[in-house]
Amino acid sequence: MLMPDKLLNNLQSINLADLAVEAASMHERELVIIQRTQMSKGFRGDGEKTKKYKSKSYENRFKTGAYSLPNRDYFLTGDFYKDIFVKAESGKVFFGSMDSKSNMLEKEEDNQLFGLSGEYKEKEIEIIENDFVKLLENAITR
């Protein structure tokens, strides 16, 4: 059993943001899938809908099976999606894509394309919460 002063010291030294990031880093692959799913439905990181396709003929080419229409899903060839990543470090979780078009597409969406919101943010929390609690328990009782 921990002595009260040791317990207090442990509690004071805990950085909850770092624990959350560590828990997220254990699930980067799952978070990438959630990011792709959110984008496939036409939602940005701030919860707003993505911009609409500029061309009606372009939009019509992708009508079958697209969940985001008339909004963009950014799939096209799949390269952009394939290169989506999640990096958990420095107290934050970063979403992005290594694809060469990433910066241009991000700017078109007011730098709000990546990140999770709404039901997708809730899924992120569900995925990482058990590991977060375990990390917190370990930090308290170390």
C-alpha positions, -999 to +999 in steps of 0.1 A: +000+000+000+013+034-009+020+059+018-001+092+015+029+113+007+041+089-021+006+088-035+003+126-035+037+129-052+026+105-079-006+123-085+012+157-087+036+143-113+010+130-137+005+148-170-029+136-183-023+149-218+009+128-221-010+097-209-037+103-234-012+107-262+006+075-251-027+056-251-035+070-286-001+059-298-010+023-290-039+026-315-025+046-344-037+021-370-073+021-357-073+059-356-062+060-393-091+038-402-115+062-383-100+092-401-105+076-435-141+067-426-149+102-415-135+116-447-153+090-468-186+104-454-176+139-463-167+153-429-137+175-420-118+175-387-139+204-374-171+185-380-181+206-410-189+190-444-161+189-469-165+212-499-186+201-528-171+188-560-164+217-584-176+198-615-210+181-618-196+157-644-168+148-620-193+143-592-214+120-614-184+098-622-182+087-585-219+085-576-220+047-572-210+038-536-199+073-526-213+083-492-202+119-492-219+132-523-223+159-532-193+167-509-158+155-516-145+123-500-109+128-512-106+092-523-102+093-561-073+069-567-067+059-531-032+073-529-042+101-506-060+077-483-032+051-484-008+077-471-029+090-442-011+087-409-016+094-372+013+105-350+010+108-313+037+129-297+045+160-277+012+160-259-009+159-292-023+136-318-015+147-353-034+135-384-022+140-419-012+124-452+022+119-468+007+122-503+021+149-525-014+166-527-019+168-490-009+204-484-030+216-514-061+196-503-057+207-467-056+244-478-088+239-498-105+229-466-092+258-446-067+236-429-095+216-412-094+184-433-077+162-407-087+154-372-117+136-357-150+152-347-185+141-336-191+104-336-156+098-350-141+116-320-163+095-297-149+063-314-114+076-308-121+080-271-137+046-269-106+030-284-081+046-262-099+049-229-090+015-215-053+020-221-055+055-207-070+042-175-044+015-172-016+040-178-032+063-152-034+035-126+002+026-132+013+062-128-005+065-095+008+033-080+044+033-093 
